[in-house]
């Protein structure tokens, strides 16, 4: 077959098909392959018909249809399927070709694959792709990491197919090896947080105020005209307007309250533990999905466990709606602050030299968390490239100052009326901990020293100390315990 295609894509599920169509619509010729031949044939006969798309039936035919240097992109399930396809494709590629993984692969897998593939002289790119089906078709946010030289080869294509905001593509080179997939992972964690915070705002307004779906639709539509303007707020307003044709009820009211999740939220939590970074808002969002999945157990518990003695809300409804708005805004800032700090810790650990302002800018379009708010994050890093935490930026600290009282009132109203708001609460607890010069960890250190001789430091003089808590001897100054010391055996 004559080599004719600018790029090829393996994996024709909806995301893969839409990316192929996106590439073709931007003037690129595309080769397409799917392991199940009937899928390729159906695509060729329907959505790809009459377009500059070359369907192929075998991996060999697929690789043969690509211009040199070959650019082959995989859009397949993360894990062993990626390794399997790499094993099939690698022997057919030549030095200087580019292999791209556009799935949600775990970043450590991408680090490993980069070494293995690049040892063969082939460039490897691990690229986060965000935006769902619509983004893939019309312009996603792209987060490519791996070989810099490989990125330069694919950049003319990727920057064209990406979403465009203010004349800038929502695509940039993220960093070496697994950096692109890591940034996508954290993006997904932030997405978990955003969605849960919106759900908690809904829970308060629905359960405490008893607002109808129409009223909620109007509120979220109004919020989308202000500081909370974002894709998720926009679609939430649309969701509340949708009527179920079978029952005539708002569709949201007949949807089972049992959420699913993929691996990226869990991976984000695991990485945060490794990096010693607190991402309590994202953690609360992941746990909220977990407990929602235990629907049968919750139904049984609702029949057995005591319910709160709820008093009907008698306050100012408009005031509580504004308080919920401010709680959502403040908690959103906390969630992003935690996510960006995690990116900062990983950047140092893995020597990625991430551009945090640039990351915020490529999240402004295409992706699920796209929001006007991200311009402010980009501005913060423009003011201070070494910014450790968004809360240290005056723009965000001022917002927290203005919304703090309403934030607390909204959480209080939820607690008083028995409405679970784990992400609102976790965000507020993080803020209250982070702003505190002194926390009760002094007691915790005393407890650790009491039961395990783990030692402690003092506020009035340097050194490492241990006390015989049941005796009369003064505190003993000792050398810092070694990591392998038996002192740590009791904890």
C-alpha positions as CSV (number, residue, x, y, z in Angstrom):
1,X,0.0,0.0,0.0
2,X,1.2,3.5,-0.8
3,X,2.3,5.4,2.4
4,X,-0.3,8.2,2.5
5,X,-1.5,8.9,6.0
6,X,-0.2,11.7,8.1
7,X,-1.0,9.8,11.3
8,X,-2.7,6.5,12.3
9,X,-4.9,5.5,15.2
10,X,-5.4,2.1,16.9
11,X,-8.6,1.6,18.8
12,X,-12.0,2.7,17.3
13,X,-14.2,3.0,20.4
14,X,-16.1,6.3,20.5
15,X,-13.1,8.4,21.6
16,X,-10.9,6.8,19.0
17,X,-13.4,7.3,16.2
18,X,-14.0,10.9,17.2
19,X,-10.2,11.7,17.3
20,X,-9.8,10.2,13.8
21,X,-12.7,12.4,12.5
22,X,-11.2,15.4,14.3
23,X,-7.8,14.9,12.7
24,X,-9.3,14.4,9.3
25,X,-11.5,17.5,9.6
26,X,-8.3,19.5,10.3
27,X,-6.8,18.5,7.0
28,X,-4.8,15.4,8.0
29,X,-5.0,12.0,6.4
30,X,-5.6,9.2,8.9
31,X,-5.1,5.5,8.9
32,X,-7.5,3.6,11.3
33,X,-7.2,0.1,12.8
34,X,-9.3,-1.9,15.3
35,X,-8.5,-5.4,16.5
36,X,-12.1,-6.4,15.7
37,X,-12.2,-6.0,11.9
38,X,-16.0,-5.5,11.8
39,X,-15.6,-2.3,13.9
40,X,-13.2,-0.9,11.4
41,X,-15.5,-1.9,8.5
42,X,-18.6,-0.3,10.1
43,X,-16.6,2.9,10.8
44,X,-15.5,3.0,7.2
45,X,-19.0,2.5,5.9
46,X,-20.6,5.1,8.1
47,X,-18.9,8.0,9.8
48,X,-15.6,7.7,7.9
49,X,-17.3,7.3,4.5
50,X,-16.0,9.7,1.8
51,X,-13.3,11.1,4.1
52,X,-9.6,11.0,3.9
53,X,-9.4,8.0,6.2
54,X,-7.8,4.7,5.4
55,X,-9.3,1.7,7.1
56,X,-6.9,-1.2,7.7
57,X,-7.4,-4.8,8.6
58,X,-4.0,-5.8,10.1
59,X,-1.3,-4.1,12.1
60,X,1.1,-4.6,9.3
61,X,-1.3,-2.9,6.8
62,X,-1.8,-0.1,9.3
63,X,1.9,0.6,9.8
64,X,2.4,0.3,6.0
65,X,-0.2,3.1,5.5
66,X,1.8,5.7,7.5
67,X,4.1,8.3,6.1
68,X,7.6,8.4,7.6
69,X,8.4,9.2,10.3
70,X,5.4,7.2,11.3
71,X,3.1,8.5,13.9
72,X,0.9,5.9,15.5
73,X,-1.5,6.6,18.3
74,X,-3.2,4.1,20.6
75,X,-6.6,4.8,22.1
76,X,-7.1,1.5,24.0
77,X,-7.8,0.4,27.5
78,X,-5.0,1.0,30.0
79,X,-2.9,-1.8,31.4
80,X,-1.9,-5.0,29.7
81,X,-3.7,-4.2,26.4
82,X,-1.3,-1.3,25.8
83,X,1.7,-3.6,26.4
84,X,0.3,-6.1,24.0
85,X,-0.2,-3.6,21.2
86,X,3.2,-2.1,21.8
87,X,4.7,-5.7,21.5
88,X,2.9,-6.1,18.1
89,X,3.7,-2.6,16.7
90,X,7.4,-2.2,17.8
91,X,8.9,-4.7,15.4
92,X,7.2,-2.9,12.5
93,X,8.4,0.6,13.4
94,X,11.7,2.1,12.5
95,X,14.1,4.5,14.3
96,X,12.7,8.0,14.5
97,X,9.0,6.8,14.4
98,X,6.6,8.0,17.1
99,X,4.3,5.8,19.2
100,X,1.6,7.6,21.3
101,X,-0.5,6.3,24.1
102,X,-3.6,8.5,24.4
103,X,-5.4,6.3,27.0
104,X,-5.6,6.8,30.7
105,X,-2.5,4.8,31.5
106,X,-0.9,4.9,35.0
107,X,2.1,7.2,34.8
108,X,4.5,4.7,36.2
109,X,3.6,2.3,33.3
110,X,4.3,5.2,30.9
111,X,7.7,5.8,32.5
112,X,8.5,2.1,32.0
113,X,7.3,2.0,28.5
114,X,9.3,5.2,27.6
115,X,12.5,3.4,28.6
116,X,11.7,0.2,26.7
117,X,10.5,1.9,23.5
118,X,13.1,4.6,23.3
119,X,15.8,2.0,23.8
120,X,14.7,0.9,20.3
121,X,15.3,4.4,18.9
122,X,11.5,5.0,18.7
123,X,10.0,8.1,20.3
124,X,7.3,7.4,22.9
125,X,4.6,9.8,24.0
126,X,2.2,9.3,26.9
127,X,-0.6,11.8,26.2
128,X,-3.5,12.7,28.5
129,X,-6.7,13.3,26.4
130,X,-9.5,15.1,28.1
131,X,-12.9,16.3,26.9
132,X,-14.9,13.1,26.5
133,X,-16.6,12.2,23.3
134,X,-17.4,15.8,22.3
135,X,-13.9,17.0,23.1
136,X,-12.3,14.2,21.1
137,X,-14.4,15.3,18.0
138,X,-14.3,19.0,18.3
139,X,-11.1,19.7,20.2
140,X,-9.8,18.1,23.4
141,X,-7.3,19.3,25.9
142,X,-4.1,17.4,25.2
143,X,-1.3,16.7,27.7
144,X,1.6,15.0,25.9
145,X,4.7,13.9,27.8
146,X,7.7,11.7,26.9
147,X,10.1,12.3,24.1
148,X,10.6,16.0,23.4
149,X,11.8,15.2,19.9
150,X,8.8,12.9,19.4
151,X,6.5,15.8,20.5
152,X,8.1,18.1,18.0
153,X,7.2,15.6,15.3
154,X,3.5,15.4,16.3
155,X,3.0,19.0,17.4
156,X,1.8,20.3,14.0
157,X,-1.1,17.8,14.3
158,X,-1.8,17.9,18.0
159,X,-1.9,21.7,18.2
160,X,-4.4,21.8,15.4
161,X,-6.8,19.2,16.7
162,X,-6.7,20.5,20.3
163,X,-9.3,23.0,21.6
164,X,-8.4,26.6,21.0
165,X,-8.8,29.4,23.6
166,X,-7.9,33.0,22.9
167,X,-6.0,31.8,19.8
168,X,-3.9,29.4,21.9
169,X,-4.1,25.6,21.5
170,X,-5.0,23.6,24.6
171,X,-1.9,21.5,24.1
172,X,1.7,21.8,25.1
173,X,4.6,19.6,25.9
174,X,4.3,18.6,29.5
175,X,7.6,17.0,30.4
176,X,9.6,13.8,30.2
177,X,8.4,10.1,30.5
178,X,5.2,9.9,32.4
179,X,4.6,13.6,33.0
180,X,1.7,13.9,30.5
181,X,-0.2,11.0,32.0
182,X,0.5,12.2,35.5
183,X,-1.0,15.7,34.8
184,X,-4.0,14.0,33.2
185,X,-4.4,11.8,36.3
186,X,-4.4,14.9,38.6
187,X,-6.8,16.6,36.2
188,X,-9.1,13.7,36.7
189,X,-8.7,13.9,40.5
190,X,-9.6,17.6,40.4
191,X,-12.6,16.6,38.2
192,X,-13.7,14.2,40.9
193,X,-13.6,17.1,43.4
194,X,-15.4,19.5,41.1
195,X,-18.2,17.1,40.5
196,X,-18.7,16.1,44.1
197,X,-18.7,19.8,45.3
198,X,-21.4,20.5,42.8
199,X,-23.4,17.5,44.0
200,X,-23.1,18.7,47.6
201,X,-24.4,22.2,46.6
202,X,-27.3,20.4,45.0
203,X,-27.9,18.3,48.1
204,X,-28.1,21.3,50.4
205,X,-30.5,23.2,48.1
206,X,-32.6,20.2,47.4
207,X,-32.8,18.6,50.9
208,X,-32.7,21.7,53.1
209,X,-34.5,24.2,50.9
210,X,-36.6,21.8,48.9
211,X,-35.9,23.5,45.6
212,X,-37.4,22.0,42.4
213,X,-35.4,20.9,39.4
214,X,-36.6,24.0,37.5
215,X,-35.4,26.3,40.4
216,X,-32.1,24.5,40.5
217,X,-31.7,24.8,36.8
218,X,-32.2,28.5,37.0
219,X,-29.7,28.8,39.9
220,X,-26.9,26.9,38.1
221,X,-27.6,28.8,34.9
222,X,-27.2,32.0,36.8
223,X,-24.0,30.8,38.5
224,X,-22.6,30.0,35.1
225,X,-22.7,33.7,34.3
226,X,-20.3,34.6,37.1
227,X,-17.2,33.5,38.9
228,X,-18.2,29.8,38.7
229,X,-18.6,29.8,34.9
230,X,-17.5,26.4,33.8
231,X,-18.4,23.4,31.7
232,X,-19.6,21.4,34.7
233,X,-21.8,24.2,36.1
234,X,-23.2,24.7,32.6
235,X,-24.2,21.1,32.0
236,X,-25.6,20.9,35.6
237,X,-28.1,23.6,34.7
238,X,-29.0,21.6,31.5
239,X,-29.3,18.3,33.4
240,X,-32.0,19.8,35.8
241,X,-34.1,20.9,32.8
242,X,-34.2,17.4,31.2
243,X,-37.6,15.6,31.6
244,X,-37.9,11.8,31.6
245,X,-40.3,10.9,28.8
246,X,-41.5,7.8,30.7
247,X,-42.5,9.4,33.9
248,X,-42.8,13.1,33.2
249,X,-40.4,13.7,36.1
250,X,-37.1,15.5,36.0
251,X,-34.7,12.8,34.6
252,X,-32.2,13.5,37.4
253,X,-34.8,12.4,40.0
254,X,-35.2,8.9,38.4
255,X,-31.5,8.2,38.1
256,X,-30.1,5.7,40.6
257,X,-27.8,7.4,43.2
258,X,-25.0,4.9,42.7
259,X,-21.8,6.3,41.1
260,X,-19.0,4.5,39.3
261,X,-15.4,5.4,38.9
262,X,-12.3,4.4,37.0
263,X,-8.8,4.1,38.3
264,X,-7.5,7.7,38.0
265,X,-9.1,9.0,41.2
266,X,-7.6,6.1,43.3
267,X,-4.2,6.6,41.5
268,X,-4.3,10.3,42.5
269,X,-4.8,9.4,46.1
270,X,-2.0,6.9,46.1
271,X,0.4,9.3,44.5
272,X,-0.5,12.0,47.0
273,X,0.3,9.7,49.9
274,X,3.6,8.9,48.2
275,X,4.4,12.6,47.8
276,X,3.1,13.5,51.3
277,X,0.6,16.0,49.9
278,X,-2.9,16.5,51.3
279,X,-5.7,16.3,48.7
280,X,-8.5,15.9,51.2
281,X,-11.2,17.3,48.8
282,X,-10.3,14.8,46.1
283,X,-10.1,12.1,48.7
284,X,-13.6,13.0,50.0
285,X,-14.9,12.9,46.4
286,X,-13.5,9.4,45.8
287,X,-14.9,8.1,49.1
288,X,-18.3,9.7,48.3
289,X,-18.4,7.6,45.1
290,X,-17.4,4.5,47.0
291,X,-20.2,4.9,49.6
292,X,-22.7,5.7,46.9
293,X,-22.0,2.4,45.3
294,X,-23.2,0.6,48.4
295,X,-26.8,1.4,47.6
296,X,-28.4,-1.7,49.0
297,X,-26.5,-1.4,52.3
298,X,-27.4,2.3,52.6
299,X,-31.1,1.5,52.0
300,X,-31.0,-1.1,54.8
301,X,-29.1,1.3,57.1
302,X,-31.7,4.0,56.5
303,X,-34.3,1.7,58.0
304,X,-32.2,0.9,61.1
305,X,-30.1,3.9,62.0
306,X,-31.6,6.9,63.8
307,X,-32.4,9.8,61.6
308,X,-31.8,13.4,62.7
309,X,-34.7,15.3,64.1
310,X,-35.0,17.7,61.2
311,X,-36.4,21.2,61.7
312,X,-38.0,22.8,58.7
313,X,-35.8,25.5,57.3
314,X,-37.2,28.9,58.2
315,X,-34.4,31.2,57.2
316,X,-33.8,33.3,54.1
317,X,-33.7,30.9,51.1
318,X,-31.8,33.4,48.9
319,X,-29.3,33.9,51.6
320,X,-28.6,30.2,51.9
321,X,-28.3,29.8,48.1
322,X,-25.6,32.5,48.2
323,X,-23.9,30.8,51.1
324,X,-23.9,27.6,49.1
325,X,-22.5,29.4,46.1
326,X,-19.6,30.8,48.2
327,X,-19.0,27.4,49.8
328,X,-18.7,25.9,46.3
329,X,-16.4,28.6,45.1
330,X,-14.1,28.5,48.2
331,X,-14.0,24.7,48.2
332,X,-13.2,24.7,44.5
333,X,-10.2,26.9,45.2
334,X,-9.1,24.5,47.9
335,X,-9.4,21.5,45.5
336,X,-7.3,23.2,42.8
337,X,-4.8,24.3,45.4
338,X,-4.3,20.7,46.5
339,X,-4.1,19.4,43.0
340,X,-1.6,22.0,41.9
341,X,0.5,21.3,45.0
342,X,0.5,17.6,44.1
343,X,1.8,18.5,40.6
344,X,4.5,20.6,42.2
345,X,5.6,17.8,44.5
346,X,5.7,15.3,41.6
347,X,7.6,17.7,39.4
348,X,10.4,17.9,42.0
349,X,10.4,14.2,42.6
350,X,10.5,13.2,39.0
351,X,12.5,16.2,37.7
352,X,9.8,17.1,35.2
353,X,10.1,20.9,35.5
354,X,6.3,21.3,35.0
355,X,4.9,24.6,33.8
356,X,2.0,25.1,36.1
357,X,0.6,28.2,34.5
358,X,0.8,26.5,31.1
359,X,-1.1,23.5,32.5
360,X,-3.8,25.8,33.8
361,X,-4.0,27.4,30.3
362,X,-4.4,24.1,28.4
363,X,-7.2,23.1,30.8
364,X,-9.2,26.2,29.8
365,X,-10.8,24.5,26.8
366,X,-11.7,21.0,25.6
367,X,-11.4,19.3,29.0
368,X,-14.1,18.5,31.5
369,X,-12.8,20.9,34.2
370,X,-12.6,23.8,31.7
371,X,-13.5,27.0,33.5
372,X,-13.0,30.8,33.5
373,X,-11.5,30.2,36.9
374,X,-8.4,28.6,35.3
375,X,-7.3,32.0,33.8
376,X,-6.9,33.2,37.4
377,X,-4.7,30.2,38.2
378,X,-2.5,30.9,35.2
379,X,-2.3,34.5,36.3
380,X,-1.2,33.4,39.8
381,X,1.7,31.4,38.4
382,X,2.6,34.3,36.0
383,X,3.0,36.5,39.1
384,X,5.1,33.8,40.9
385,X,6.4,30.8,39.1
386,X,7.6,29.3,42.4
387,X,4.1,29.6,44.0
388,X,3.9,26.6,46.4
389,X,0.2,26.9,47.1
390,X,-2.6,28.9,45.4
391,X,-3.7,30.1,48.8
392,X,-0.6,32.2,49.0
393,X,-1.7,34.2,46.0
394,X,-3.5,37.4,47.0
395,X,-6.3,36.9,44.5
396,X,-7.3,33.5,45.9
397,X,-6.7,34.4,49.6
398,X,-8.9,37.5,49.1
399,X,-11.7,35.3,47.8
400,X,-11.4,33.0,50.7
401,X,-11.5,36.0,53.0
402,X,-14.8,37.2,51.4
403,X,-16.5,33.8,51.2
404,X,-15.3,32.3,54.5
405,X,-18.3,33.2,56.6
406,X,-20.8,32.0,54.0
407,X,-18.8,28.8,53.5
408,X,-19.0,28.0,57.2
409,X,-22.7,28.8,57.3
410,X,-23.5,26.5,54.4
411,X,-21.6,23.6,56.0
412,X,-23.3,24.4,59.3
413,X,-26.7,24.3,57.6
414,X,-25.9,21.0,56.0
415,X,-24.8,19.5,59.3
416,X,-27.8,20.8,61.2
417,X,-30.2,19.2,58.6
418,X,-28.3,15.9,58.3
419,X,-27.1,16.5,54.8
420,X,-23.7,14.8,54.1
421,X,-21.2,17.3,52.5
422,X,-17.9,15.4,52.8
423,X,-16.0,17.5,50.2
424,X,-17.3,20.9,51.5
425,X,-16.3,19.8,55.0
426,X,-12.9,18.4,54.0
427,X,-12.1,21.6,52.1
428,X,-13.0,23.7,55.1
429,X,-11.0,21.5,57.5
430,X,-8.0,21.7,55.2
431,X,-8.3,25.5,55.2
432,X,-8.7,25.7,58.9
433,X,-5.7,23.4,59.4
434,X,-3.5,25.2,56.8
435,X,-4.1,28.6,58.3
436,X,-3.4,27.5,61.9
437,X,0.0,28.2,63.3
438,X,-0.6,25.6,65.9
439,X,-2.4,22.3,65.6
440,X,-3.2,19.6,68.3
441,X,-0.4,17.4,66.9
442,X,1.6,18.3,70.0
443,X,-0.7,15.9,71.9
444,X,-0.3,13.3,69.1
445,X,3.5,13.5,69.5
446,X,3.1,13.1,73.2
447,X,0.9,10.0,72.7
448,X,3.4,8.5,70.3
449,X,6.3,9.1,72.7
450,X,4.2,7.6,75.6
451,X,3.4,4.3,73.9
452,X,6.3,3.8,71.5
453,X,9.2,6.1,72.6
454,X,8.9,7.8,69.2
455,X,10.4,11.1,70.6
456,X,9.3,14.7,70.1
457,X,10.7,18.1,69.5
458,X,10.2,21.2,71.8
459,X,9.0,24.7,71.0
460,X,11.5,26.4,73.3
461,X,14.8,24.7,72.4
462,X,16.3,22.5,69.7
463,X,16.9,18.8,70.0
464,X,15.1,15.4,70.0
465,X,13.5,14.4,73.3
466,X,12.0,11.4,75.1
467,X,10.1,11.4,78.4
468,X,9.4,8.6,80.9
469,X,5.8,9.5,81.1
470,X,5.0,7.4,84.2
471,X,8.2,8.3,86.1
472,X,9.7,11.5,87.6
473,X,12.8,11.7,85.5
474,X,13.2,14.9,83.4
475,X,12.9,14.7,79.6
476,X,15.9,13.0,78.0
477,X,17.6,14.6,75.0
478,X,18.6,11.9,72.6
479,X,19.9,11.6,69.1
480,X,17.3,11.3,66.3
481,X,16.3,7.7,65.9
482,X,17.4,5.9,62.8
483,X,14.7,4.7,60.3
484,X,15.3,1.1,61.2
485,X,15.2,1.7,65.0
486,X,13.1,-0.5,67.2
487,X,11.6,2.7,68.5
488,X,9.2,2.7,65.6
489,X,8.1,-0.9,66.0
490,X,5.1,-0.1,68.2
491,X,3.2,2.1,65.8
